[in-house]
Amino acid sequence: MTFRKKHIALFLMLIISIAPFSCRKSNYIIEANDVVINDNGGGTGTTTWEKGKEYLLEGRVFVNDGQVLTIEAGTVVRFKSGNGAAASALIVSRGGKIIAEGTASDPIVFTSENDDLEGSVDAEESGLWGGLIILGSATINSPTDEAFIEGIPLSEPRGIFGGNNDSDNSGILKYVSIRHSGTELGNNNEINGLTLGGVGNATIIENIEVIGNADDGIEIFGGTVNLKRIAVAFSDDDAIDIDLGYRGIIQFVCLIQNELYGDKLLEIDGGEEIKTSHPYSLPQIYNLTAVGRGENVLNSCISFWDNAGGTVANSIFINQTKGIEIEYSASRHSSFDQWEIGNLKFENNILFNVNKNMQKGFFHLIAINDESIENLTIILENYFLDTKNQFVDPGFVINQNNYSLISDSTTIRDNLATLPQNNNFLEEVNYKGAFGTYNWLGDWSLLNQEGIIW
């Protein structure tokens, strides 16, 4: 979408949003039997939102501690427009649960009040409502073992997350499409499409797409939750942002960056207290396909900061100017230290139209105190080949805003990294990247419905 088109669309949405509640908004009309939900402190209660009813959320709506919100497959949940204190969002508080279990034929959709699901809102449109936030009691990197989630006022105690239960269960998200979110709460403070704070590994998150968000597509603050079959497209900031000691597993991920506003494909940060607090961020990421903004903008595929490490393997990165950015410090712990002890791994990956397809400079060390790093850079260049990374065309076809990310090329099946042993979450497959020859983004996905990914 061009700059002009995007801002004209935002202006039109603003005009529409100030119309009377009973009036037509784009092509969607609020009917008399629609359910309007707001929160005066009592949360949603333990309840079920039913398929066939239209739900409209006004302001911040919480699932309180002890409550369970069940959303039936096929349900559409819309959110009122508004910024700042009037921003609409659904927040699952620590101790609450959401059971949103859609299916491939009956997905659950979270979207703007202006969206008629028939093309009234462009797929890349962002910032029309807040976002979905899930909070748990798993461990995070914080001196107090707790933190306030961003986007929620500090005066709201239901915004606290973190604890000591890495097996915490915040519920189920399956076949859920989150569209056009990320409204601004304050100056440079937007909500992510999906925010996970201290969420434990008993929580199930699979087959999720986040389309058109004004901040990060997904941000994960600590915790151990695992994610599988995830698509993030057209975010105005990072596609996925990791922070505060996240240690989960992510497999089968498709990231498409916003060509005008997107930043990094993956931002991986450590925590608040680099020297003394644990855990460090050490995500395990396999089978990722990531499409950047092109080679004319100074964005990185991945950045590792604040003593963060992690594994990225069997993945494909294309069309991004810079490669991997790694923080270095001679005076304190840094992400380079995690690489030295084997906690930061980039192995068996394919790169194409990244760093001008050159090994030199692909790992870009950033010395935070202007230390000399020339010798260390040479070591990392050798590491690139030692770990079977390669610059090669994966066989994708991209025409403007249409992406064919299914490939029959033998290059995506060669030199696969071995998966960790005794891991019941990771699936053994014979290809690199998100898809292989199978597009799991079926009719439930807006990306598939609009022919963006095929």
C-alpha positions, 0 to 999 in steps of 0.5 A: 500500500502506498503512503498516500493510500494508507493515510487516506484510509486512516482518515476515512476510518476516523470519519466513520468511527465518530458516526452514531453507534447505530449507523453503518460503518464501512459495509458492516451494520450493528444489528439489534441482537449484537452483543456489546461488551465492556468492563467495569472491573468484573471482567467477562465472567466465566462465559461462552461467546457463541457462533452466530452472534456478533460481539463488539468490545468497547474499551479494555475488556479483561478475563479476570483471575479465575474466569474462563472465556470460551469462544466457539469456532466460527465466532467473529469478535469486533472491537470499537475504534479509539485511541488512548484510554478509549482503545479496545482490547481483550486482555486475559489476566494472570490466572484467567483462561481463554479457550478460543479453539477455531477450526480450519473450516470455522476460524475465530476472527478478531477484527475492527468494527469497520470490517465486514469480512468482505474486503471493506478493510485492506489487508495491510490496514493497521491501528484500528483497535488494540490487540489480544493480550494473554498474561500468565505466571511463568518465569520472566527476567525481572528482579521482582519476578513480575512486571506490568505489561506494556499498553496497560496503565500501571494503575490497573493491577490486572496488567501484572504478569510473571511468577514461578510456574513455567507449566502455567496454562492460560488456555487455547488459541487455535485457528485464530485470525487477528486483523488490523490491530495496534491502535496508539495508546500514547505517543509511540505506544501501541499494542501488539497484535498478540502479546504474550506475557509470562505465558506457560508451556501448558498453553496451546497456541497453533494456527494463528495469523496476525495481519496488519498491526501498527506495532509488533505483530507478536511480542513475547515477554518471558515465559515458556509457551510454544507456538506452531504454524504462525503467520505475521504479515504487514506489521509496522514494527518488528514481525516478532519481538522477544524479550524478558527471558522467553524460552519457548519453541516456535516452529513453522512460521511465516513472516512478511514485513511491511514494505513501508514501515516494517523493522526487523523480522525477529528482535530477540532481547534478553531482560531487565537485569542483564548481569543478575537476573535469570532466565535469559531469552533462549528461544528455539526457532525452526522452519521459519520463512521470512520475507523482508522489505527489500535491499534498499532499507537498513533493516536486519533479519534478526537482532540479538541484544541484552545477553539474549541467545537462542537457536534459529535453524532450518529457516529461510530469509529473503529480501532484507538488507542486513543479516544478523545483528549481535550485541558485543561488550567487553565490560558486561554480559552480551549476546556475543557471550551467549554465542561463545558458550553455544547458546546462540546458534544460527544453523542450516539456514538459507539466505537469498538477497540478504547482505548482497548474498555475501558471507562477509558482514552477514554477522554484524557485531555491534560494540556498545562501547566502541571496542575493537571487534575486527578479529571477532567478525572474522571468527563469525564469518567462518562460523557461517560456513561451519554451520552449513548456512548458504546463500541460494535461491529457495525457489519462491515467486513474489509478484508485488503483494503476492507470495508463492512460498511453496517450493519444490527446489531441492535446496530447501531439503539439503543439509537439515539441522538435527532437531533436539532429542526427546522433544515432543513439540517439534515435528520432524520434516524434510524441508527448511522454511515454513511450508515445504510443499504444503500450505497450512494457511488454508481458507481460515486465513485472510492471507490465503483468502486474499491470495497474498500467500499461495 
